[in-house]
Each structure stands twice: as C-alpha cells, then as structure tokens.
Amino acid sequence: MVHGCWLQGGRGGGSCCGVFVGILALVGTVVSVTVSLVLSIIDVIQLTQLVLSLAACLTSLMTLVHVCGRRTAAAAPPRAALVDLLLLASLAGVVALASFDALAAHDERQRTSVVVSVVVVAQSVFQTGVVAVAVRRRVPSTTPSRACSWRQTVALLAACTVSMWLMEVLRCAGLTTHSSHAVRVYTARTYHTIVLVLAPVAIFHRFVTVVCLLVMWKQTTVHTTTVL
C-alpha cells in the first residue's frame, strides 16, 4: 500500500507519501517521549532513538543511490565550504555525546544503550557524508516519477532528523533521563556539564542538516545545482 502511494505520488509530482510517513515518525516520537516522561519508562526513548536512527540510515542510503546518478557540479556552490564546516564541526558534538553514553553504558553493562549509541554515531556520520556530497551534485533532468521519489526520500529523511532534533532538545532541557547510567558513572554534576556543552552542538547539527535537506527538497523541481 505504501509502495503504491509512493509510485502514485510520482504521477502527481508531489511528495505525499514521504511527508505522510514523516509525520507518522514525528507523532510517534512525541507519543513515545510523552509515555516515557509520564510512566518513567527509559526503554521507550531508547527504542524510539534506535528506530529513528535505523530509519535515517536506510533513507540516507536511498538518498545516496539518487545522488550517485547525478553529475558533479562544474563549480561548487558558493557556500558549500561553510556548510561542510558547520556540518563537520557540529557532528563532533553528536559523536562525543554518544561516545560518552556508550562508554558509561559499557561500564554499567547496558548493552541496549551501547547499541543505540553506536547506531546514532554511524547514522550521523553517514547522513552527514551523504548531505555533504548531495549539495555538490547537479540535479539532472529526470522523469516526474523519479523526481518525486527523490522528494519523498528527502522529506522522510528530514522528518526523521527533526524527530531526533526534538529528542536532543528535550535532553538538553533536562526533561529526559534515558542516560541515567551515565549519571552513575560520571556523577550527576559532571554529566550535566557534558550535556550542557555538547547537547546544544548536537541540536545545531540536526538543525543544519534539516535546513540542507529542505533546500535539497525545494530545489528538486529546478534542474540546477542545489545552492545553499
């Protein structure tokens, strides 16, 4: 059914299916966070983060397939170097925060948390690489169905990134406690300082990534280089 909607969207030139699934991801994230806060079930947030990261990895792979079919632009976009700098610098915050969680989870023998942290790091690095490459590729003249498939993929990837951005915001605000094992390892004050320093950087990384994806989504109908 979803596959049929994905194909039918191409005839209309829209991206309804990607947006629809993306909205479901956002709603699911809000529901899971709410349940976790109300019932104090830590595993719910961890499971949601794992599912979002895996979905983003799969969607990034689909995006990479589309990108490989494009030609490299003759000249790099004017602000491509600045975008690369922002993406790479802010990526360090995501990797560092997840690494602290993974080390603490390993000491506490929390295997699920270790897996989640490793998947988050892999997803963030892979997605950042895909986005950095995509902004340097020229959008070719394609059939409406293929153009719509690209828009759907980018829309879904953006929605997953927004969902992860929401979780980082709540974490920075101190509303989630899904890293309680890290508090036991680093002490509450030390881990609170780590979150205060690195979480805003991780939030900024998600924000920059979403902006890049939205620009890529918008530029699909224009057969030019995606200019940021």
Secondary structure as GFF3:
##gff-version 3
##sequence-region A 1 228
A	DSSP	alpha_helix	2	12	.	.	.	ID=ss1
A	DSSP	alpha_helix	16	39	.	.	.	ID=ss2
A	DSSP	alpha_helix	42	68	.	.	.	ID=ss3
A	DSSP	beta_strand	71	72	.	.	.	ID=ss4
A	DSSP	alpha_helix	80	107	.	.	.	ID=ss5
A	DSSP	alpha_helix	111	134	.	.	.	ID=ss6
A	DSSP	beta_strand	137	138	.	.	.	ID=ss7
A	DSSP	alpha_helix	144	172	.	.	.	ID=ss8
A	DSSP	alpha_helix	180	186	.	.	.	ID=ss9
A	DSSP	alpha_helix	188	218	.	.	.	ID=ss10
A	DSSP	three_ten_helix	219	221	.	.	.	ID=ss11
###
